[in-house]
Structure formats: C-alpha cells, structure tokens
Amino acid sequence: MSIVALFSGQGAQKVGMGQDFYESSATARALMDQADEILGYSLTSVMFEGPDEELTRTSRCQPALYLHGLVAMTLFAERVAGFSLSATAGLSLGEFTAHAAAKTFSFADGLRLVAKRGALMEEACQKTQGSMIAVLGGEIDQIRALAAACDVDVANINAPGQIVLSGSVAGIQAVNEQFKDYGIRRATVLNVAGAYHSRLMQSAQDQLAPELQAVAMQNTSVPVFCNFGACTVSEPAEIRSMLEKQVTGTVRWTESIEALRAQGHQRFIEFGLGKIIAGMVKKIDKDAEIISIEDLASLEAAVETWG
C-alpha cells in the first residue's frame, strides 16, 4: 500500500503525546530512548508529563513533533504489509520530519538539526517583539496588500480562506485594526512566542545555514514537497536551500497539496496530533482520502482501515 505521509508543524503538540506508543511498543521505546540519549536530556519526559509551558517552548516542541511523527509512521509501517511511501510533505517543522521519512538524512542527524533549529528560533523570538495573526476569508491579493500596508509578512497559506501573517507586534496590531477594510471576514491574533516565517527570524535562518551544510544528506528516496517552493526537491543542494529559506519564507501548503493531487496522489496519512493537517487537506481538496494517526487508538483504526 502506497501513501503520502504528511507531518505536523509547531502548535500541534500536547502533553501526553506518544506515551501510549512508548508503553505498548518496543520499537517506539527504542526510538524514543535513542532520542533522549542523542539530545542529552529527557525529551520523552517533557512529551509525556509537560508541563505545557515547557512543551510549547520552540526548542522542545520541534524535536517532540519530529520524534512523534516518525514513531507513528514507523509503527504503522510495522503493522501493514507492503507499506510504502509515494511522497512526503510536512508543515513548517514537519518538512524536516518528511525528509527523515524520505531518508534524506538519518533519524539522529535530523533530530539534532531540528533541536538546533528550535533553539535558534526560540532565541530569535526572545530578541524580537513579534506576533502572528490568522486571517479568515478574503482573497490572497487583498491579504498581500494588507500585509504590505502593515509591513508584515505572509507566513502560511494553509488552506483556502486560511492565511497567517507574521511580523512585529505593532504590525500585527495594525492588521487586526484594518483587516475589514480589505474585505477580510475575521482575524485572530495567535498565542505564539514570536513571528515565525517572517523577516524577524533572519538571525535563526543565518545560523541554521551552516548547520544544514554540515549534515550528511543524500537524494530523497521518494519525492518530498518543500514549503518554500511548493515543489519537489530531491538533491542535497536544493534541499539545504529550501530548508534554509523556509525559516523566514512563506509556507505554501495549499499549493503543495494541490501539486500532490495534480500528480495523482489520492491517499494521505497525517502522522501528527489534532487532525490539523487533515482539516487543511480537506479544505484544499474534499476528494482527497486522508486519515490521521496521533495515538495508539488512531493507529489501530488506521491499520484496520488501510492495513
């Protein structure tokens, strides 16, 4: 059975994530114990026990989501004969998980890279005063005009009618005051630590670049869709470039899913929490088949459905 694996981005994490995998599977325990050893602290304790304030730290939730997604996929593959990937993609941080799934780099190297990315982005948040806002309804051209007028950046094009802007606190406040003037129905300021996927993350991007160069990479085993280009990447040089530019660039999720569907991909599995990605995919293309695996119960249901 061939599927497209999709992986979660920051914000999907929740306390208790992966604990039932760990308790029920020797495979999961081995991977998760390995992660703790690689990182030099107990990431699994943060995942299982929190507290929430610790898990939501950028430096913690990014490696936690990477680990959770790969464990979920590994357990599904273990249970389904003939399982294979036809392509992978991930939302923001999830793009790194997608590359690990496609064997671009090793599990261990990817985990170290993601931990470094999270730490650099957390540092950039602390040095800048940034915020983000979700705008619902409105045409993309109107939203781009609003972003330009308020001097903020388009961070995520998640699904039709669901776009996120990112930038200075003052700029986001201006968006919140002016969005109706641009034909936008609703806007919600997000509870985030900083302005992800905006120019305020430039210091993190600059420092991540040499880390990407240092990681051993190979051509992907299956097509991986990148956020920045909304296209497939396969060679290490372009992979490094796309993963670097993604830190300050727009996550073009809608275009990525549309491209996957245009190539004939029909079946998707979201390896992540909260069915966030599944909801976006259905908004983009209601005919796409997608199921979500976030815990042991949904893993068993997925095996029953597509096993």
N, C-alpha and C positions, 0 to 999 in steps of 0.2 A: 504494500500500500504506500503510495507516494503522496506527501502533503507538503504544504508550505508552512514552515514554522515561523511564528510571529512572537516577538518578545517585548515585555513591558518596559516602560520608562519610569523615571523618578515620579513618585506620587502614588504608585500602586502598592507600595509596601504596607504591611500591617503586622503588628505584634502577634507572634504565633506562627508566622509564615514558615512553612517547611518542617514544622516539628513532627507532624504525623508521618511525613516521608521518612524522617530520621528514625523514628521509633519503630517503623514497620519494615524497613528495608536495609539490608547490609550494604547494598550498592550506594544508597543515599548516605548512610553513615560514613562510608569510606570517603566519598567526595567531600562531605561537609567537614569531617575531621581534617582532611587534607587542606581545605581552605583555611581553617583555624591555624594550622601549622605554618602555612605559607605567609599569612598575614601577621603572625606573631601576637595575635590576641583572639579572644573567643567571639568571632562574628556570630556563630550559632547562638550563643547566649543572648546577644543583642536581638537576633531574629526571633528567638523563642520567648524571651522574657521582657524585652524592652529595656527601660521604659520607652514610651512612644517618642519622647523628646530626643532620646539617643538614636533610635532607629531612623528618625526622619532627618538626622544630620546628613548632609550630602555625602560626606566621607564614609558613612555607614550604609545608607540605603542603596547606593550604587553597587558596591560589591554584593550586598544582600540580594538584590534583584537579579544580578548576573548569576549568582550561585543557585538561587531558587529556580530560575528558568532552565538552566542546564540540568539540574537534578530532575525536574519534572519531565523534560524531554527524554532523558536517559531512562527513566522508569517506564515511560510509555513505550520506548523502543524495545526495552527488555521484555515487555509483555505482548508485543504484537509481531508475529512472524511476518517477515518480508517488508518490514517498515523501512522506508527510505525518504529522504528529503528531495523535493524537486526544486526548492528555492528557500531562502530565508530573508527575513527583514526584522527590524526592531525599531521601536520608537525611542529616539534620542539615545540614552544609555543602552537601550535594548539592541542597538545596532552592533555594539561590541559583543553582546551575547550571541547575536546572529552570526558573527564572524567566527566565534569559538565553535558554534554548531557546524559551521561550514569548514572547519579545520584550517582556517586562515592562520591561526596561532593556537598554541596549546592552552588547555584549561588553566594551567598555572600562570603562564605568561599573560593571558587575558585578565585573570583575576588581579595580578599585580598592576596591570595597566589601568584597569577600572578603579582600583583603590587609589592610584595616583591621580587619575582624572577627578575623582570625587574630592580628594583633598585639595587639589588646585582650584576647583570650582568653589569649594567652601571658603577658601582663603580669599578668592576674588569677591565673593558675596560680602565678606567681612570688611573688605577695603572700599566697597562702593555702597551707595544707597540706591538699591534697585528694587523693582517690583514688576508684577505681571498682571495682565487683565485679559479675561476671556470675553470675546465679543460674539454675540449670537445673532444670526440674521445679518442681512446686508451683503452687498456684492464685494468681491475681492478688490476691485478698483477703488470703491469708496473707502474700504478699510485701509488700503495702502495710502490713500490721500489723507485719511485721519492720522495714520502713523507718522507721515511726513510732517503734517501740521503741528503735531505734538512732539516731534523729534524723538520718536521711539522706533523700535524695530519690530518687524513681523517675525515672531518666534516659531509658531507652529501653525501649519494649515492642516488641521486634524481630520476634518470631515466637512461636507457641505454645511455652511452656516455655523461652523465652529472653528474660530481662528483665535490665536492667542498673541497679544502684543507684549513687548518686553522693553524695559528701559528704566530711566531714572524715576524715583518716586514722584517728582514733580510732573514729569511727562505722563506717567500713568494716571495721575490725578487729573491732568488736563483731558486725557482720553475719557475718563469717567464723567467729566462735566460736559463734553462736547459730542459724545457718540450719537445722540439722537439727531444732531444737525446733519449727520452723514447717512441718514436712513437706516441706522442700525437699531434693532429692536431692543436688545438688552446687553448689559455689560456687567461683569462680576470681577472685582479685584480678587486675585488669588492669594491664598495664605502660603506664600513661599518665602524662602530666605533671601532671594536676590533675583536679578534679572538674567535668567538663563537664556541662551540663544540670542544674545544681544551683544552690542559692542562693549558692554561693561564686563564681559567675560574675556576680553582680549588678553589679559595677563595670563589667564589659565590656558588659553589656546597657545600662546607663545611658549609657555613652559611645557606643554604637553608634546609639542612638535619633536623635541629631541628624544623624549620617551618613546614615541612612536617609531622613530628611526632606529632605536636600539633594540626593539622587539623583533625576534625572528618571525618572518611571515612567509607564507607560500601562496600560490594561486589557490583560490577557493575551490572546494570540491563540488559545490553547487552554486548557482547564481545567488549573489547577495545584493539586495537593493539598498542603496545608500540614501540617507535623509537629505543631504545637501544637493545632490544631483538628481534625485528621484530616478535613478538608472542603476543598472547592474554594474558592479565592479568585480574584477577577478584577479588583477595583478597587484603585487605588493605596493608599488609606487603610487598607483591611483588610490588604493585602499588607504594608505597613510595620509594622502592629501585630503580625501573626503572625511576621514575621521577627525583630522585637524580642523578643517573648515566648519565642520558641524558644530563646534563649540560656540561659535558666535553666529553661525548661519541659520537660515530658516529650515525647520523640519518639514519637508514636503511630503507628508504622509498620504494625503489624498491622492496625489499624483503617483506615488509609489504603488498603492493598492490598485489604482486604475491600470497602471502598466502591467502589473501581475495578472490582472483579469484579462487584459488585452492579449497577453501571451497564452491564454487558455487555462491558467491555473484556476481550479474550482474549489479544492478542499484546503482549508486553513485550520491550524490549531494554534490558539493563543496559549503560550506557556507563561502564565503570569496571573496576577491577582485582580479580582474585582470585575472581570469581564469588560474592562475599559476598552481594550483593543477590539474585542468582538463587537461592541456597540458602534465604534467608529467604522469598522469594515461594513457593517450592515447599512449604515447611513450612506456610505460611498457606493455600495452595490448590494442591493437587497437579495440578489440571486446567489451571492457567494455563500458557500457552505462553511460555517465556522463553529467550532466548539472550543471551550476553554478548560484548561487544566490548571487548578490552583492548589488543590489539596488531594488527599487520598480518595475521598468520595468522588470528586470530579474525574480523577484519574481512572477509577474503576468504571465509571459511567462512560468515559471516552473509549475505553477498551471494549466495553460491551457494544457501543455504537459502531465503532470503526475497526475493531480488532479482527 
